[in-house]
Amino acid sequence: MKKQRGQGRKLKSLLGYIDDFIPFEETNNRYEHFHVPCSRSFINSPKTRVKIKTAFLRKWIETTEKFIENSKTMHLDFCKVVAIICEQDIWDSEIIIFYDKKYYDTFFIRNDECQTWTKVDNKNSFIKRHGINTDLSEICINQKYTDEDYVYNSFMWVYNNGYLEN
């Protein structure tokens, strides 16, 4: 594996792209979501320094908190902001803004032959391991994807400003 060059520059660009997120533009849809705006090979690489990944995680949580604060001034029937951090594949992380309560209430229910999400009582807080402080609630979900000859297990950490239903 090649050495990661320009990590500071790439981090600065990544944080700038996150600052450019414009929420609450698709309020007529059931939700809108924001993905990690960089290459998978940069953020997931074992060569990327831990402090770079921690800076990204801190910004991801801060942006979620900012969206939550901004949602309080919006005059919407329903609005719930959720950050999802995928522990094994940080690039798959998302910030989701739900505008449809029914969709939100069923979003985290995944239980079929191909995909299962199970809440885990994990006392080992992901963001605390990275030294990040927040008032957001934290829920750990074990994701299991099954295909004919393939099984993928990972942990997904969900952050929001209240209890996650279901």
N, CA, C and O of each residue as an XYZ file, in Angstrom:
664
protein
N       0.840     -1.174      0.000
C       0.000      0.000      0.000
C       0.887      1.241      0.000
O       1.836      1.347      0.777
N       0.559      2.166     -0.881
C       1.372      3.364     -1.019
C       1.128      4.336      0.124
O       0.071      4.331      0.755
N       2.121      5.162      0.372
C       2.026      6.205      1.389
C       0.954      7.223      0.990
O       0.836      7.590     -0.179
N       0.176      7.671      1.980
C      -0.834      8.707      1.739
C      -0.159     10.064      1.768
O       0.379     10.464      2.800
N      -0.178     10.765      0.673
C       0.423     12.093      0.604
C      -0.660     13.163      0.648
O      -1.783     12.939      0.196
N      -0.322     14.315      1.189
C      -1.229     15.449      1.195
C      -2.442     15.279      2.087
O      -3.516     15.790      1.772
N      -2.288     14.568      3.201
C      -3.436     14.311      4.066
C      -4.013     15.599      4.651
O      -5.232     15.741      4.742
N      -3.172     16.518      5.038
C      -3.645     17.796      5.580
C      -4.445     18.576      4.552
O      -5.504     19.120      4.864
N      -3.947     18.629      3.342
C      -4.631     19.335      2.249
C      -5.962     18.653      1.935
O      -6.978     19.322      1.748
N      -5.952     17.322      1.878
C      -7.193     16.591      1.591
C      -8.212     16.791      2.712
O      -9.407     16.924      2.451
N      -7.738     16.814      3.963
C      -8.641     17.051      5.084
C      -9.260     18.438      4.990
O     -10.463     18.597      5.201
N      -8.450     19.437      4.675
C      -8.956     20.806      4.560
C     -10.035     20.886      3.482
O     -11.060     21.538      3.680
N      -9.813     20.233      2.353
C     -10.816     20.202      1.283
C     -12.077     19.481      1.741
O     -13.190     19.940      1.484
N     -11.900     18.355      2.416
C     -13.038     17.573      2.911
C     -13.897     18.397      3.857
O     -15.121     18.421      3.727
N     -13.260     19.076      4.809
C     -14.001     19.892      5.772
C     -14.698     21.059      5.073
O     -15.805     21.441      5.454
N     -14.059     21.620      4.059
C     -14.680     22.694      3.282
C     -15.911     22.209      2.533
O     -16.921     22.910      2.479
N     -15.836     21.007      1.951
C     -16.995     20.443      1.254
C     -18.152     20.209      2.222
O     -19.312     20.430      1.875
N     -17.833     19.762      3.434
C     -18.885     19.550      4.439
C     -19.525     20.892      4.806
O     -20.742     20.971      4.973
N     -18.712     21.943      4.933
C     -19.251     23.281      5.219
C     -20.191     23.761      4.124
O     -21.080     24.574      4.378
N     -19.998     23.261      2.900
C     -20.818     23.686      1.766
C     -22.151     22.942      1.669
O     -22.966     23.257      0.803
N     -22.388     21.952      2.553
C     -23.680     21.261      2.541
C     -24.793     22.274      2.756
O     -24.694     23.127      3.638
N     -25.834     22.189      1.971
C     -26.990     23.080      2.116
C     -28.202     22.210      2.463
O     -28.761     21.540      1.594
N     -28.608     22.224      3.747
C     -29.741     21.399      4.159
C     -31.076     22.085      3.882
O     -31.131     23.266      3.539
N     -32.136     21.319      4.037
C     -33.511     21.813      3.972
C     -33.884     22.368      2.597
O     -34.665     23.313      2.485
N     -33.310     21.764      1.556
C     -33.665     22.168      0.203
C     -34.698     21.237     -0.422
O     -35.389     21.624     -1.364
N     -34.809     20.028      0.086
C     -35.711     19.033     -0.507
C     -36.790     18.637      0.488
O     -37.058     17.451      0.678
N     -37.409     19.622      1.121
C     -38.375     19.354      2.186
C     -39.660     18.695      1.682
O     -40.440     18.192      2.490
N     -39.896     18.685      0.388
C     -41.072     18.003     -0.161
C     -40.839     16.503     -0.319
O     -41.790     15.752     -0.538
N     -39.596     16.062     -0.212
C     -39.271     14.646     -0.284
C     -39.402     14.015      1.097
O     -39.598     14.715      2.090
N     -39.292     12.697      1.156
C     -39.350     12.006      2.454
C     -38.098     12.276      3.271
O     -38.138     12.262      4.502
N     -36.990     12.522      2.591
C     -35.719     12.758      3.268
C     -34.749     13.392      2.301
O     -34.981     13.410      1.092
N     -33.667     13.909      2.832
C     -32.501     14.260      2.024
C     -31.286     13.775      2.795
O     -31.319     13.671      4.021
N     -30.228     13.484      2.079
C     -29.061     12.920      2.749
C     -27.772     13.444      2.137
O     -27.719     13.860      0.979
N     -26.744     13.406      2.961
C     -25.427     13.905      2.575
C     -24.408     12.800      2.822
O     -24.360     12.205      3.899
N     -23.608     12.541      1.819
C     -22.580     11.507      1.905
C     -21.218     12.141      2.159
O     -21.053     13.353      2.017
N     -20.268     11.337      2.527
C     -18.905     11.803      2.772
C     -18.319     12.285      1.442
O     -18.200     11.507      0.495
N     -17.955     13.571      1.372
C     -17.531     14.149      0.086
C     -16.030     14.013     -0.188
O     -15.341     15.010     -0.407
N     -15.537     12.791     -0.174
C     -14.139     12.546     -0.540
C     -14.032     11.126     -1.072
O     -15.022     10.396     -1.100
N     -12.866     10.740     -1.482
C     -12.699      9.404     -2.025
C     -12.655      8.369     -0.904
O     -12.141      8.622      0.185
N     -13.206      7.211     -1.203
C     -13.194      6.096     -0.250
C     -11.755      5.722      0.105
O     -11.459      5.417      1.260
N     -10.871      5.745     -0.874
C      -9.485      5.329     -0.635
C      -8.765      6.268      0.334
O      -7.826      5.843      1.008
N      -9.182      7.530      0.420
C      -8.546      8.456      1.362
C      -9.041      8.222      2.788
O      -8.231      7.983      3.684
N     -10.332      8.284      3.012
C     -10.858      8.255      4.374
C     -10.788      6.866      4.996
O     -10.678      6.753      6.216
N     -10.847      5.815      4.200
C     -10.820      4.456      4.738
C      -9.421      3.850      4.816
O      -9.237      2.797      5.426
N      -8.456      4.490      4.220
C      -7.118      3.912      4.149
C      -6.500      3.742      5.533
O      -6.600      4.636      6.374
N      -5.865      2.602      5.769
C      -5.137      2.431      7.030
C      -3.930      3.373      7.122
O      -3.377      3.578      8.202
N      -3.530      3.941      5.985
C      -2.417      4.891      5.967
C      -2.855      6.309      6.352
O      -2.014      7.154      6.659
N      -4.166      6.573      6.338
C      -4.659      7.885      6.752
C      -4.556      7.973      8.271
O      -5.047      7.104      8.991
N      -3.906      9.044      8.750
C      -3.657      9.186     10.181
C      -4.954      9.245     10.977
O      -5.967      9.755     10.497
N      -4.914      8.722     12.187
C      -6.078      8.701     13.075
C      -6.559     10.118     13.352
O      -7.766     10.350     13.413
N      -5.654     11.062     13.520
C      -6.093     12.439     13.815
C      -6.844     13.053     12.638
O      -7.688     13.925     12.845
N      -6.566     12.627     11.422
C      -7.291     13.088     10.239
C      -8.720     12.535     10.280
O      -9.684     13.266     10.049
N      -8.845     11.242     10.575
C     -10.170     10.623     10.662
C     -10.964     11.225     11.812
O     -12.168     11.449     11.682
N     -10.306     11.490     12.935
C     -10.987     12.092     14.085
C     -11.470     13.501     13.755
O     -12.568     13.885     14.159
N     -10.674     14.270     13.034
C     -11.089     15.623     12.626
C     -12.331     15.535     11.735
O     -13.251     16.342     11.865
N     -12.353     14.557     10.837
C     -13.537     14.360      9.996
C     -14.745     14.005     10.863
O     -15.812     14.596     10.702
N     -14.590     13.048     11.781
C     -15.700     12.619     12.634
C     -16.234     13.780     13.474
O     -17.444     13.937     13.637
N     -15.321     14.584     14.001
C     -15.725     15.750     14.798
C     -16.569     16.701     13.946
O     -17.603     17.192     14.398
N     -16.129     16.957     12.725
C     -16.859     17.849     11.817
C     -18.226     17.253     11.451
O     -19.209     17.984     11.338
N     -18.288     15.933     11.267
C     -19.526     15.249     10.912
C     -20.570     15.424     12.020
O     -21.738     15.703     11.747
N     -20.138     15.257     13.265
C     -21.033     15.415     14.420
C     -21.418     16.892     14.578
O     -22.584     17.199     14.826
N     -20.455     17.803     14.439
C     -20.752     19.242     14.550
C     -21.755     19.682     13.479
O     -22.640     20.491     13.756
N     -21.621     19.162     12.279
C     -22.536     19.513     11.197
C     -23.935     18.991     11.509
O     -24.929     19.672     11.252
N     -24.009     17.799     12.055
C     -25.305     17.243     12.461
C     -25.939     18.116     13.532
O     -27.133     18.411     13.467
N     -25.155     18.530     14.513
C     -25.669     19.405     15.575
C     -26.155     20.736     14.991
O     -27.184     21.269     15.407
N     -25.405     21.260     14.027
C     -25.795     22.525     13.380
C     -27.112     22.361     12.626
O     -27.979     23.233     12.696
N     -27.268     21.250     11.908
C     -28.510     20.989     11.184
C     -29.683     20.863     12.154
O     -30.779     21.348     11.873
N     -29.455     20.218     13.282
C     -30.511     20.064     14.288
C     -30.932     21.435     14.805
O     -32.125     21.714     14.927
N     -29.962     22.287     15.106
C     -30.284     23.642     15.579
C     -31.049     24.422     14.511
O     -32.028     25.105     14.814
N     -30.599     24.317     13.264
C     -31.272     25.026     12.168
C     -32.688     24.497     11.943
O     -33.577     25.255     11.553
N     -32.903     23.202     12.186
C     -34.227     22.607     11.962
C     -35.260     23.175     12.928
O     -36.455     23.165     12.634
N     -34.812     23.668     14.072
C     -35.733     24.220     15.069
C     -36.386     25.511     14.588
O     -37.466     25.876     15.053
N     -35.733     26.198     13.662
C     -36.305     27.446     13.144
C     -37.156     27.211     11.893
O     -37.833     28.119     11.409
N     -37.112     25.993     11.386
C     -37.888     25.661     10.191
C     -39.337     25.382     10.605
O     -39.588     24.857     11.691
N     -40.256     25.725      9.761
C     -41.671     25.480     10.033
C     -42.105     24.260      9.223
O     -42.786     24.372      8.204
N     -41.686     23.087      9.714
C     -41.971     21.837      9.025
C     -42.886     20.978      9.897
O     -42.831     21.049     11.124
N     -43.718     20.175      9.261
C     -44.582     19.272     10.015
C     -43.759     18.261     10.808
O     -44.086     17.937     11.950
N     -42.697     17.773     10.193
C     -41.816     16.809     10.850
C     -40.404     16.999     10.314
O     -40.216     17.185      9.111
N     -39.420     16.953     11.188
C     -38.020     17.031     10.774
C     -37.158     16.355     11.835
O     -37.198     16.728     13.008
N     -36.384     15.366     11.419
C     -35.485     14.666     12.320
C     -34.142     14.527     11.608
O     -34.072     14.011     10.493
N     -33.082     14.991     12.259
C     -31.735     14.936     11.679
C     -30.957     13.819     12.374
O     -30.936     13.732     13.602
N     -30.323     12.972     11.574
C     -29.612     11.807     12.089
C     -28.253     11.702     11.391
O     -28.156     11.824     10.170
N     -27.213     11.475     12.188
C     -25.898     11.167     11.618
C     -25.669      9.671     11.758
O     -25.935      9.089     12.809
N     -25.185      9.066     10.711
C     -24.840      7.654     10.740
C     -23.359      7.542     10.412
O     -22.895      8.043      9.388
N     -22.626      6.875     11.301
C     -21.201      6.629     11.069
C     -21.000      5.128     11.001
O     -21.314      4.403     11.945
N     -20.477      4.673      9.883
C     -20.202      3.252      9.693
C     -18.768      2.996     10.151
O     -17.812      3.504      9.566
N     -18.643      2.209     11.195
C     -17.335      2.029     11.832
C     -16.311      1.374     10.920
O     -15.170      1.832     10.865
N     -16.676      0.324     10.205
C     -15.710     -0.381      9.365
C     -15.476      0.294      8.021
O     -14.468      0.036      7.363
N     -16.394      1.153      7.611
C     -16.286      1.819      6.309
C     -16.791      3.256      6.464
O     -17.933      3.558      6.118
N     -15.938      4.136      6.983
C     -16.333      5.507      7.302
C     -16.912      6.218      6.074
O     -17.776      7.085      6.210
N     -16.447      5.859      4.899
C     -16.915      6.496      3.677
C     -18.420      6.292      3.454
O     -19.053      7.107      2.784
N     -18.994      5.229      3.999
C     -20.419      4.958      3.861
C     -21.283      5.760      4.836
O     -22.505      5.604      4.843
N     -20.676      6.607      5.651
C     -21.419      7.407      6.624
C     -22.312      8.421      5.911
O     -22.042      8.826      4.781
N     -23.384      8.821      6.600
C     -24.342      9.768      6.030
C     -24.901     10.683      7.113
O     -24.886     10.349      8.298
N     -25.385     11.824      6.691
C     -26.260     12.657      7.510
C     -27.585     12.660      6.766
O     -27.651     13.005      5.587
N     -28.647     12.269      7.479
C     -29.960     12.167      6.856
C     -30.915     13.123      7.574
O     -30.953     13.177      8.804
N     -31.673     13.864      6.794
C     -32.729     14.716      7.334
C     -34.048     14.107      6.879
O     -34.352     14.084      5.686
N     -34.831     13.614      7.841
C     -36.122     12.999      7.549
C     -37.218     14.061      7.625
O     -37.261     14.856      8.564
N     -38.100     14.064      6.629
C     -39.242     14.976      6.611
C     -40.568     14.225      6.727
O     -41.627     14.841      6.850
N     -40.507     12.921      6.689
C     -41.698     12.078      6.744
C     -41.612     11.191      7.987
O     -40.750     10.316      8.067
N     -42.490     11.412      8.940
C     -42.454     10.678     10.205
C     -42.622      9.176     10.002
O     -41.915      8.383     10.625
N     -43.541      8.787      9.148
C     -43.768      7.357      8.899
C     -42.502      6.703      8.331
O     -42.125      5.607      8.746
N     -41.865      7.368      7.399
C     -40.633      6.836      6.820
C     -39.537      6.741      7.891
O     -38.820      5.744      7.963
N     -39.415      7.778      8.716
C     -38.427      7.769      9.801
C     -38.692      6.621     10.769
O     -37.766      5.914     11.168
N     -39.953      6.435     11.147
C     -40.306      5.401     12.115
C     -39.986      3.997     11.608
O     -39.759      3.092     12.411
N     -39.965      3.804     10.303
C     -39.698      2.467      9.754
C     -38.292      2.316      9.170
O     -37.889      1.208      8.814
N     -37.552      3.403      9.070
C     -36.245      3.377      8.404
C     -35.268      2.389      9.055
O     -34.542      1.688      8.350
N     -35.244      2.328     10.367
C     -34.263      1.507     11.064
C     -34.740      0.075     11.300
O     -34.060     -0.710     11.961
N     -35.891     -0.255     10.767
C     -36.389     -1.628     10.879
C     -35.973     -2.384      9.626
O     -36.592     -2.254      8.570
N     -34.945     -3.153      9.755
C     -34.434     -3.958      8.631
C     -34.319     -5.383      9.141
O     -33.436     -5.692      9.941
N     -35.199     -6.240      8.686
C     -35.179     -7.600      9.176
C     -35.752     -8.538      8.113
O     -36.912     -8.943      8.180
N     -34.917     -8.869      7.140
C     -35.328     -9.854      6.149
C     -34.160    -10.794      5.885
O     -33.138    -10.710      6.566
N     -34.287    -11.670      4.927
C     -33.256    -12.678      4.685
C     -31.938    -12.097      4.173
O     -30.892    -12.734      4.304
N     -31.976    -10.902      3.594
C     -30.762    -10.302      3.040
C     -30.126     -9.261      3.956
O     -28.913     -9.057      3.917
N     -30.935     -8.609      4.773
C     -30.424     -7.501      5.570
C     -31.094     -7.491      6.943
O     -32.319     -7.552      7.051
N     -30.261     -7.410      8.000
C     -30.774     -7.335      9.359
C     -30.016     -6.263     10.117
O     -28.786     -6.236     10.112
N     -30.768     -5.372     10.777
C     -30.174     -4.368     11.655
C     -30.670     -4.655     13.060
O     -31.875     -4.736     13.297
N     -29.738     -4.809     13.994
C     -30.078     -5.113     15.373
C     -29.402     -4.118     16.293
O     -28.192     -3.912     16.206
N     -30.185     -3.490     17.186
C     -29.598     -2.597     18.172
C     -28.718     -3.403     19.110
O     -29.062     -4.513     19.515
N     -27.584     -2.823     19.444
C     -26.619     -3.483     20.327
C     -26.424     -2.599     21.545
O     -26.245     -1.387     21.418
N     -26.459     -3.195     22.710
C     -26.196     -2.441     23.936
C     -24.683     -2.373     24.102
O     -24.089     -3.143     24.857
N     -24.075     -1.438     23.385
C     -22.624     -1.324     23.363
C     -22.195     -0.138     24.227
O     -22.449      1.013     23.873
N     -21.564     -0.408     25.328
C     -21.134      0.651     26.252
C     -19.828      1.306     25.798
O     -19.376      2.272     26.412
N     -19.228      0.794     24.743
C     -17.964      1.300     24.230
C     -18.240      2.369     23.168
O     -18.172      2.090     21.971
N     -18.547      3.575     23.604
C     -18.946      4.657     22.711
C     -17.900      4.924     21.625
O     -16.718      5.116     21.912
N     -18.360      4.933     20.382
C     -17.462      5.162     19.246
C     -16.847      6.553     19.287
O     -15.637      6.696     19.115
N     -17.670      7.592     19.515
C     -17.117      8.940     19.485
C     -16.279      9.248     20.721
O     -15.346     10.048     20.649
N     -16.592      8.634     21.834
C     -15.769      8.850     23.033
C     -14.387      8.222     22.850
O     -13.391      8.739     23.357
N     -14.332      7.105     22.121
C     -13.026      6.500     21.800
C     -12.182      7.450     20.976
O     -10.953      7.383     21.010
N     -12.838      8.341     20.227
C     -12.130      9.316     19.393
C     -12.004     10.678     20.080
O     -11.524     11.639     19.478
N     -12.433     10.757     21.334
C     -12.285     11.996     22.098
C     -13.218     13.104     21.667
O     -12.877     14.280     21.789
N     -14.392     12.752     21.164
C     -15.361     13.737     20.691
C     -16.488     13.830     21.717
O     -17.036     12.814     22.148
N     -16.825     15.054     22.100
C     -17.911     15.277     23.045
C     -19.125     15.817     22.309
O     -19.010     16.684     21.444
N     -20.294     15.289     22.667
C     -21.540     15.747     22.079
C     -22.684     15.431     23.027
O     -22.583     14.542     23.872
N     -23.770     16.170     22.875
C     -24.979     15.899     23.641
C     -25.948     15.010     22.868
O     -27.015     14.665     23.375
N     -25.584     14.644     21.657
C     -26.448     13.785     20.852
C     -26.508     12.385     21.456
O     -25.535     11.906     22.038
N     -27.655     11.740     21.313
C     -27.761     10.360     21.786
C     -27.055      9.450     20.778
O     -26.986      9.743     19.585
N     -26.539      8.348     21.294
C     -25.750      7.422     20.473
C     -26.348      6.024     20.567
O     -26.594      5.507     21.657
N     -26.573      5.430     19.412
C     -27.104      4.079     19.350
C     -26.205      3.263     18.426
O     -25.818      3.721     17.351
N     -25.884      2.063     18.858
C     -25.068      1.166     18.039
C     -25.985      0.132     17.387
O     -26.824     -0.480     18.048
N     -25.808     -0.050     16.083
C     -26.598     -1.028     15.341
C     -25.645     -1.973     14.622
O     -24.718     -1.541     13.937
N     -25.888     -3.266     14.787
C     -25.119     -4.281     14.074
C     -25.836     -4.530     12.749
O     -27.002     -4.924     12.723
N     -25.124     -4.295     11.662
C     -25.674     -4.539     10.324
C     -25.181     -5.891      9.844
O     -23.998     -6.209      9.960
N     -26.079     -6.668      9.313
C     -25.686     -7.953      8.733
C     -26.333     -8.061      7.362
O     -27.557     -8.058      7.231
N     -25.478     -8.159      6.333
C     -25.938     -8.334      4.966
C     -25.567     -9.742      4.521
O     -24.428    -10.176      4.690
N     -26.531    -10.446      3.956
C     -26.301    -11.825      3.537
C     -26.654    -11.957      2.069
O     -27.723    -11.538      1.627
N     -25.737    -12.544      1.326
C     -25.982    -12.877     -0.066
C     -25.813    -14.390     -0.164
O     -25.586    -15.048      0.851
N     -25.918    -14.941     -1.341
C     -25.826    -16.391     -1.499
C     -24.592    -16.984     -0.824
O     -24.703    -17.967     -0.091
N     -23.428    -16.405     -1.062
C     -22.195    -16.963     -0.498
C     -21.369    -15.909      0.235
O     -20.159    -16.064      0.398
N     -22.029    -14.835      0.676
C     -21.304    -13.733      1.284
C     -22.085    -13.208      2.487
O     -23.296    -13.001      2.407
N     -21.385    -12.994      3.602
C     -21.992    -12.399      4.789
C     -21.106    -11.240      5.227
O     -19.895    -11.396      5.382
N     -21.721    -10.075      5.424
C     -20.991     -8.882      5.859
C     -21.602     -8.399      7.162
O     -22.804     -8.144      7.235
N     -20.772     -8.275      8.192
C     -21.185     -7.794      9.501
C     -20.428     -6.522      9.814
O     -19.214     -6.464      9.615
N     -21.120     -5.494     10.303
C     -20.436     -4.264     10.686
C     -21.271     -3.530     11.727
O     -22.434     -3.858     11.963
N     -20.645     -2.522     12.346
C     -21.344     -1.685     13.307
C     -21.608     -0.317     12.708
O     -20.753      0.270     12.044
N     -22.805      0.173     12.957
C     -23.230      1.474     12.491
C     -23.624      2.263     13.742
O     -24.404      1.785     14.566
N     -23.084      3.463     13.875
C     -23.372      4.306     15.024
C     -24.302      5.423     14.584
O     -24.019      6.138     13.623
N     -25.416      5.569     15.295
C     -26.447      6.531     14.930
C     -26.498      7.612     16.008
O     -26.539      7.317     17.202
N     -26.496      8.868     15.563
C     -26.508     10.026     16.474
C     -27.680     10.926     16.107
O     -27.858     11.294     14.945
N     -28.473     11.274     17.111
C     -29.565     12.226     16.894
C     -29.856     12.957     18.201
O     -29.197     12.727     19.215
N     -30.837     13.828     18.162
C     -31.113     14.665     19.327
C     -32.228     14.113     20.198
O     -32.961     14.880     20.822
N     -32.363     12.830     20.249
C     -33.388     12.229     21.091
C     -33.425     10.741     20.896
O     -32.607     10.162     20.182
N     -34.367     10.150     21.529
C     -34.513      8.696     21.474
C     -34.848      8.241     20.064
O     -35.696      8.830     19.394
N     -34.186      7.207     19.630
C     -34.462      6.623     18.317
C     -35.581      5.601     18.472
O     -35.422      4.596     19.166
N     -36.694      5.858     17.834
C     -37.826      4.956     17.936
C     -37.493      3.637     17.251
O     -36.627      3.563     16.379
N     -38.215      2.590     17.679
C     -38.119      1.230     17.138
C     -36.828      0.633     17.459
O     -36.567     -0.511     17.085
